[in-house]
Amino acid sequence: MEKKLTLVQTVVAAGVFSAISFWYGFMFGRESARKELGGLIDDLRRGNIESEASTPHNGS
């Protein structure tokens, strides 16, 4: 017996795959951003502000 996927089953499978892909991408991006910003936050807590960030900006 041949097993065929209906259009609804195909759309549901694509939706599930898309949701899982989105979730993993979101979690990976969140973790990456946390690591990237973690160093900046630690520097700010220690008072190690870069000279570029500590200089006042003159308005034009």
Residue frames as qw, qx, qy, qz and C-alpha x, y, z in Angstrom:
[[0.000, 0.890, 0.457, 0.000, 0.00, 0.00, 0.00],
 [0.419, 0.386, 0.001, 0.822, 1.33, 3.40, -0.98],
 [0.288, -0.709, -0.443, 0.468, 1.29, 6.14, 1.63],
 [0.288, 0.560, 0.239, 0.740, 0.63, 9.66, 0.32],
 [0.192, -0.349, -0.397, 0.827, 0.76, 12.94, 2.17],
 [0.148, 0.818, 0.536, 0.150, -2.21, 15.20, 1.76],
 [0.230, 0.667, -0.002, 0.708, -1.83, 18.95, 1.34],
 [0.524, -0.776, 0.009, -0.350, -2.94, 19.50, 4.95],
 [0.900, -0.353, 0.031, 0.254, -0.37, 17.02, 6.28],
 [0.655, 0.338, 0.028, 0.676, 2.36, 18.69, 4.22],
 [0.040, -0.763, 0.004, -0.645, 1.42, 22.16, 5.48],
 [0.721, -0.676, 0.018, -0.152, 1.29, 20.92, 9.09],
 [0.890, -0.118, 0.024, 0.440, 4.70, 19.24, 8.75],
 [0.438, 0.516, 0.014, 0.736, 6.17, 22.42, 7.25],
 [0.320, -0.802, -0.024, -0.504, 4.64, 24.48, 10.05],
 [0.846, -0.525, 0.016, 0.086, 6.08, 22.23, 12.75],
 [0.781, 0.123, 0.038, 0.611, 9.51, 22.31, 11.10],
 [0.178, 0.686, 0.045, 0.704, 9.31, 26.09, 10.79],
 [0.541, -0.782, -0.019, -0.309, 8.31, 26.50, 14.44],
 [0.885, -0.352, 0.041, 0.302, 11.16, 24.28, 15.65],
 [0.624, 0.346, 0.065, 0.698, 13.66, 26.10, 13.41],
 [0.085, -0.797, -0.044, -0.597, 12.43, 29.47, 14.70],
 [0.721, -0.687, -0.013, -0.089, 12.72, 28.31, 18.34],
 [0.851, -0.162, 0.064, 0.496, 16.28, 27.04, 17.93],
 [0.423, 0.527, 0.098, 0.730, 17.28, 30.19, 16.03],
 [0.309, -0.832, -0.067, -0.456, 15.73, 32.40, 18.69],
 [0.802, -0.588, 0.036, 0.100, 17.44, 30.56, 21.53],
 [0.781, 0.080, 0.087, 0.614, 20.81, 30.54, 19.74],
 [0.222, 0.668, 0.093, 0.704, 20.56, 34.25, 18.98],
 [0.509, -0.810, -0.057, -0.286, 19.55, 35.01, 22.55],
 [0.857, -0.403, 0.057, 0.316, 22.50, 33.08, 23.97],
 [0.635, 0.318, 0.117, 0.694, 24.87, 34.71, 21.50],
 [0.031, -0.787, -0.076, -0.611, 23.63, 38.18, 22.41],
 [0.691, -0.719, -0.037, -0.060, 23.92, 37.38, 26.11],
 [0.831, -0.176, 0.080, 0.521, 27.55, 36.36, 25.69],
 [0.432, 0.507, 0.149, 0.730, 28.32, 39.39, 23.54],
 [0.213, -0.794, -0.064, -0.565, 26.70, 41.86, 25.91],
 [0.811, -0.523, -0.215, 0.151, 28.02, 40.12, 29.02],
 [0.665, 0.010, -0.065, 0.744, 31.51, 41.51, 28.51],
 [0.058, 0.549, 0.129, 0.824, 30.17, 45.01, 27.97],
 [0.587, -0.703, -0.228, -0.330, 28.05, 44.81, 31.10],
 [0.819, -0.365, -0.176, 0.405, 31.01, 43.59, 33.15],
 [0.470, 0.239, 0.002, 0.850, 33.15, 46.45, 31.84],
 [0.200, -0.654, -0.165, -0.711, 30.48, 48.97, 32.75],
 [0.740, -0.626, -0.239, -0.064, 30.14, 47.49, 36.25],
 [0.767, -0.235, -0.084, 0.591, 33.91, 47.72, 36.76],
 [0.044, -0.912, -0.015, 0.407, 34.02, 51.27, 35.41],
 [0.449, -0.242, 0.587, 0.629, 36.16, 50.31, 32.41],
 [0.499, 0.764, 0.340, -0.228, 34.37, 52.51, 29.92],
 [0.652, 0.253, 0.330, 0.634, 36.03, 52.97, 26.55],
 [0.185, -0.346, -0.007, 0.920, 37.18, 56.48, 25.75],
 [0.094, -0.213, -0.598, -0.767, 34.77, 56.66, 22.81],
 [0.371, -0.596, -0.693, -0.163, 31.81, 55.99, 25.07],
 [0.430, -0.586, -0.407, 0.553, 32.97, 58.37, 27.81],
 [0.187, -0.082, 0.155, 0.966, 33.49, 61.45, 25.63],
 [0.328, 0.596, 0.481, -0.554, 30.48, 63.72, 25.42],
 [0.413, 0.396, 0.622, 0.534, 28.94, 64.14, 22.00],
 [0.020, 0.352, 0.038, -0.935, 28.57, 67.68, 20.72],
 [0.453, 0.617, 0.629, -0.138, 25.21, 68.42, 19.13],
 [0.320, 0.117, 0.429, 0.836, 25.24, 70.01, 15.69]]
